[in-house]
Amino acid sequence: MARRQLTIDNDVAAELAGSGDSVLRELEERLDCDVYLRGNVITLDGPEETLAEGQGMVEELLGLIERGHDIEPDTVRSVEGARDAGVPPAEMLGDSVWRHRGTTIAPRTPNQKRYVDSIRDHTVTFGIGPAGTGKTFLAVAMAVAALESREVSRLILTRPAVEAGERLGFLPGDIQAKVDPYLRPLFDALYDMLDPDRVNEYFERGVIEVAPLAFMRGRTLNDSFVILDEAQNTSPEQMKMFLTRLGFGSKMVVTGDITQIDLPANQRSGLVVVGEILSAVDDITFVRFGGSDVVRHQLVQRIVAAYGEYGDRKRTRAADGGD
């Protein structure tokens, strides 16, 4: 066993420990060493090869505190992921996409950082991966930031209404009342980014539009930030229709999870096919998320991983001719 000690400023010691020493406990779990904070001295006890990593993690966290970041157990996971990927943690976590009512929205994994950089640098970005990886939330944050800074004049959010299907006709109300429940996650994201009065004003003026994908047909979307969510439920024809709506001065972001396709079994997903068609086209990028990018409850990561392993086993049995 070896020991390393770091003397830190008194005013950051409490922030480094976290509520109920939760940050220190997360450090212990991730580093496989004992972590103690006594006064303004932090002590690491463990194998020598672990202590160098531990000291680096602590120094990164201290740097974030000095830059004004709030530190919580999830921050430790983000710092570890960034260091493993060779991404400066301060650069990743300090990339403020949008601020609202004291809350800062920023990438929390290296893939999320790649995603927001891709949206900034390219006209069309595809974000593909499991639930909870921030695909839609970050895209809406980027869209709101572009709208508020007047980089675009409209924000258009759309989804294919696959689950509703022909049942739409049996639901009460007009067409907007019928599709509103299905589009609700997009509304929720908007209300997380902007005050309700401002969102409602934008809706009334037509600055923000949330509508089913079918409403995009025949349009050309200029000077707009356009997001297609749940794109795994588009047909190849719908995906082509959507992408060819792109107008001058616009950006498009397409998000989806190809493990949650609700189309009939004999119909290919437009999100799967588009990767085969457009992967080599300039100014179009594909960012693929995995279980390590899930930023919801840690149990969600384990659920995603379990479903992934189950799918792998099924494919292996099918390849071997089993049931």
SULURZI-V92975 format. One record per backbone hydrogen bond with DSSP energy under -1.0 kcal/mol. NH is the residue of the N-H (numbers start at 0). CO is the residue of the C=O. E is the energy in kcal/mol with one decimal. If there is no record, write none. Layout:
nh=NH co=CO e=E
nh=NH co=CO e=E
//
This chain:
nh=1 co=45 e=-2.4
nh=3 co=43 e=-2.2
nh=5 co=41 e=-2.5
nh=7 co=39 e=-3.3
nh=11 co=8 e=-1.2
nh=15 co=11 e=-2.4
nh=16 co=12 e=-2.0
nh=17 co=13 e=-1.9
nh=20 co=17 e=-2.0
nh=21 co=18 e=-1.4
nh=22 co=16 e=-1.6
nh=23 co=16 e=-1.4
nh=24 co=20 e=-2.2
nh=25 co=21 e=-1.8
nh=26 co=22 e=-2.2
nh=27 co=23 e=-2.4
nh=28 co=24 e=-2.2
nh=29 co=25 e=-2.2
nh=30 co=26 e=-2.4
nh=31 co=27 e=-1.7
nh=33 co=44 e=-2.8
nh=35 co=42 e=-2.6
nh=37 co=40 e=-2.6
nh=40 co=37 e=-2.0
nh=41 co=5 e=-2.8
nh=42 co=35 e=-3.0
nh=43 co=3 e=-3.1
nh=44 co=33 e=-2.5
nh=45 co=1 e=-2.2
nh=49 co=46 e=-1.1
nh=50 co=46 e=-1.6
nh=51 co=47 e=-1.2
nh=53 co=49 e=-2.4
nh=54 co=50 e=-2.9
nh=55 co=51 e=-2.0
nh=56 co=52 e=-2.3
nh=57 co=53 e=-2.5
nh=58 co=54 e=-2.6
nh=59 co=55 e=-2.0
nh=60 co=56 e=-2.4
nh=61 co=57 e=-2.6
nh=62 co=58 e=-2.1
nh=63 co=59 e=-2.0
nh=64 co=60 e=-2.3
nh=65 co=61 e=-2.3
nh=66 co=62 e=-1.2
nh=67 co=64 e=-1.8
nh=68 co=63 e=-2.6
nh=74 co=71 e=-1.4
nh=75 co=71 e=-1.0
nh=76 co=72 e=-1.3
nh=77 co=73 e=-2.2
nh=78 co=74 e=-2.8
nh=79 co=75 e=-2.5
nh=80 co=76 e=-2.4
nh=81 co=77 e=-2.4
nh=82 co=78 e=-2.6
nh=83 co=79 e=-2.5
nh=84 co=80 e=-1.6
nh=85 co=82 e=-1.0
nh=86 co=81 e=-2.9
nh=91 co=87 e=-2.0
nh=92 co=88 e=-3.0
nh=93 co=89 e=-1.5
nh=94 co=91 e=-1.2
nh=95 co=93 e=-1.8
nh=96 co=104 e=-2.9
nh=97 co=104 e=-1.3
nh=99 co=102 e=-2.5
nh=102 co=99 e=-1.9
nh=104 co=97 e=-3.1
nh=112 co=108 e=-2.1
nh=113 co=109 e=-2.3
nh=114 co=110 e=-2.3
nh=115 co=111 e=-2.5
nh=116 co=112 e=-2.2
nh=117 co=113 e=-2.3
nh=118 co=114 e=-2.3
nh=119 co=115 e=-1.9
nh=120 co=116 e=-2.1
nh=121 co=117 e=-2.1
nh=123 co=282 e=-1.9
nh=124 co=251 e=-2.0
nh=125 co=284 e=-2.7
nh=126 co=253 e=-3.1
nh=127 co=286 e=-2.6
nh=128 co=255 e=-2.2
nh=132 co=129 e=-1.0
nh=137 co=133 e=-2.3
nh=138 co=134 e=-1.4
nh=139 co=135 e=-2.7
nh=140 co=136 e=-2.2
nh=141 co=137 e=-2.6
nh=142 co=138 e=-2.2
nh=143 co=139 e=-2.8
nh=144 co=140 e=-2.3
nh=145 co=141 e=-2.2
nh=146 co=142 e=-2.3
nh=147 co=143 e=-2.9
nh=148 co=144 e=-1.8
nh=149 co=146 e=-1.3
nh=150 co=145 e=-2.5
nh=151 co=145 e=-1.2
nh=152 co=222 e=-2.4
nh=153 co=222 e=-1.0
nh=154 co=206 e=-2.9
nh=155 co=224 e=-2.6
nh=156 co=208 e=-3.0
nh=157 co=226 e=-2.6
nh=161 co=159 e=-2.1
nh=164 co=160 e=-1.7
nh=166 co=163 e=-1.8
nh=167 co=164 e=-1.3
nh=168 co=165 e=-1.1
nh=169 co=166 e=-1.8
nh=170 co=167 e=-1.5
nh=177 co=173 e=-2.0
nh=178 co=174 e=-1.9
nh=179 co=175 e=-1.9
nh=182 co=178 e=-1.9
nh=185 co=182 e=-1.4
nh=186 co=182 e=-1.4
nh=187 co=183 e=-2.9
nh=188 co=184 e=-1.9
nh=189 co=185 e=-1.9
nh=190 co=186 e=-2.4
nh=191 co=187 e=-1.2
nh=192 co=189 e=-1.0
nh=193 co=189 e=-2.0
nh=198 co=194 e=-2.2
nh=199 co=195 e=-2.8
nh=200 co=196 e=-2.1
nh=201 co=197 e=-2.3
nh=202 co=198 e=-2.3
nh=203 co=199 e=-2.5
nh=204 co=200 e=-2.0
nh=206 co=201 e=-2.1
nh=207 co=201 e=-1.2
nh=208 co=154 e=-2.6
nh=210 co=156 e=-2.2
nh=212 co=158 e=-2.6
nh=214 co=211 e=-1.8
nh=215 co=212 e=-2.4
nh=218 co=215 e=-1.8
nh=220 co=244 e=-3.1
nh=221 co=219 e=-1.0
nh=222 co=247 e=-3.4
nh=224 co=153 e=-2.2
nh=225 co=250 e=-2.8
nh=226 co=155 e=-2.8
nh=227 co=252 e=-2.7
nh=228 co=157 e=-2.9
nh=230 co=254 e=-3.1
nh=232 co=229 e=-1.8
nh=233 co=230 e=-1.7
nh=238 co=234 e=-2.4
nh=239 co=235 e=-2.1
nh=240 co=236 e=-2.4
nh=241 co=237 e=-2.7
nh=242 co=238 e=-2.6
nh=243 co=239 e=-2.0
nh=244 co=241 e=-2.0
nh=245 co=242 e=-1.3
nh=246 co=220 e=-1.7
nh=249 co=246 e=-1.1
nh=250 co=223 e=-2.2
nh=251 co=122 e=-2.9
nh=252 co=225 e=-2.5
nh=253 co=124 e=-2.7
nh=254 co=227 e=-3.0
nh=255 co=126 e=-1.7
nh=259 co=256 e=-2.1
nh=266 co=263 e=-2.3
nh=269 co=233 e=-3.4
nh=272 co=268 e=-2.3
nh=273 co=269 e=-2.2
nh=276 co=272 e=-1.1
nh=277 co=273 e=-3.0
nh=280 co=277 e=-1.8
nh=283 co=280 e=-1.3
nh=284 co=123 e=-2.1
nh=286 co=125 e=-3.3
nh=288 co=127 e=-3.3
nh=292 co=289 e=-1.8
nh=293 co=290 e=-1.6
nh=294 co=131 e=-3.3
nh=299 co=296 e=-1.8
nh=301 co=297 e=-1.5
nh=302 co=298 e=-2.4
nh=303 co=299 e=-2.8
nh=304 co=300 e=-2.4
nh=305 co=301 e=-2.5
nh=306 co=302 e=-2.5
nh=307 co=303 e=-2.2
nh=308 co=304 e=-2.4
nh=309 co=305 e=-2.3
nh=310 co=306 e=-2.4
nh=311 co=307 e=-2.1
nh=312 co=308 e=-2.3
nh=313 co=309 e=-2.2
nh=314 co=310 e=-2.4
nh=315 co=311 e=-2.2
nh=316 co=312 e=-2.5
nh=317 co=313 e=-2.5
nh=318 co=314 e=-2.3
nh=319 co=315 e=-1.7
nh=320 co=317 e=-1.0
nh=321 co=316 e=-3.4
//
